[in-house]
Amino acid sequence: QVQLVESGGGLVQAGGSLTLSCAASGSIFRFSNMGWYRQAPGKQRELVATITTAYNTNYADSVKGRFTIFRDNAKNTVYLQMNSLKSEDTAVYYCNTDRLPYLIWGQGTQVTVSS
């Protein structure tokens, strides 16, 4: 079973930056398109950024220009650089494949942006 472990979240002031990491066990990672998702309290999980095996990226309109997704296949890790954070970015962030079938979801990492 592939395990996903997210880290790097925390409390940050509005306008600040964070970089999240997601480490995947197993070699399937390098053959998978990956995505970062987030879930705010009382809301559904949403896909905010994706990166293909060819390093093509795509972003939700709400984060475009502020977030950057990148990957390091040698480390089986996908990252999310988040700049100019807003209070509405507060959520638990998860990584997974960008579409079904999903891997087993990790615990996520909490990002809290104070205004």
N, C-alpha and C positions, 0 to 999 in steps of 0.2 A: 504494500500500500504506500502510495506517495503521501508524504506529510508536508504540509505547508505551515511555516512558522513566520508570522508577521511580527515586526518590531519597529521601533523608532518613533512611536507616537508620544504624545505628551501634551502639556499645557503651554500654549503660546499666545502672545498678544496678537490682536488683529494687525495685519501688515507683516507679520513675521513669517518665518520659513521653517519647514521640517522636511526631512528626507526619511521616507519609510522604506523598509527592506522586507523582502519575502523570500525566505530560503526554502527550497524544495528538495526533498530527498529523492533519489532515484534519477535515472538518466532520461526519463520521459520528458523532463522539463524542456530540454533543448529542441524537442520536436513539437512543442506545443505553443500555440498562440496564447498569450497570457493577458490577464486584465486585472485592474484594481477596481474594487467595488467599495461602496460605503453604505452604511445604514445609520440614519439618524433616528433618535427616539420617536416612535410612533409612525415611522415612515418605512416604505419598502426599500429593500436593498437596490441600489442603482449602480450601473456600470459607469465609471468615470473616465477610464483610460484603458487602451489596449495596445499591445505590441505583438506583431507577428514574428514568426521565425526568421523572416527577412528584414526585421527591424523597422517595418512600417508601423506608424503610430496613428492613433485616432483618439479624440477627446470629446467628452460631453461639452456642450456649449457653456455650461456653468463653470468649467474649469479651464477652458481653452485659453492659452496665453499665460496661464499662471502655473499649471502643473506640467511636469515632464516625466514621462515613463521611459525607463531604459532597462536593459537587461545585461547580465554577465553570464553567459552560458558556462564558462569555465567554473563559476562559483554556484551554478544552479540558482541564481538569485535575480529577482526582478525588483526594481526600485521605483519609487514615486517621489520625485522632487516637487515640493509644494511651496510656492512663493505667494506673497501678497495674500496671505490667508485671511478669510473673512469668518465672521461668527457662523454663517450658514454652512461652513465647511466642517463644523463640529459633527462628528460621527465616529462609529467604529469602522475601521478600514480593513478590508480583506483582499487577498489576491486569490486568483483561481484561473482556470482556463477561460477564454473569452466567450465560450458557448458550451452547450451541452455536448457530451456528458461532462459534468463537473467532477473535479477531484474532491476528496473529502475536505470540507471547509476547516480552516484553522480557527484559532481563537480570535483572530483579529487584533488590531492595535487601536487604542482609543486616541483620538485627536480632539482636543478641546481648544477652541479659539475664544479668547476673552475679548470683549469689545471695550 
